[in-house]
Amino acid sequence: MSVFSAPLLTVIFGALDVFAMLFFLLVSVLN
């Protein structure tokens, strides 16, 4: 269970990090 959950969490947090970066870039462009 932990063998599969660790890479999955890293992928999920990596995707959230990318989406947050794109969101802040979009906000900075709109402002």
N, C-alpha and C positions, 0 to 999 in steps of 0.2 A: 504493500500500500504506500509506504513512505517513498519507495523507489520511484513510483510513478507520480506521486503528488509533488515531489520537489521540483522536477523539471517543468511540470505543468504550472506551478505557481510562478516560476521564473518567467515562463512565456507570457502568462497573464499579466504580471506586473510590468514586463517589458512592453507589452502592447498598451497598457494604461499609461506608461511613461511617454510613449510616442504620441498617443492621442492627447495627453495633457500638453506636450510641447507644441503640437500643431494648433491646439486650442488657444494657447497663449500667443502664438504667432499671429493667429487670425484676429484676436482681440487687439493686439498692438497695431496691426495694419488698419483695422476699422477705426481705431482711435487716432 
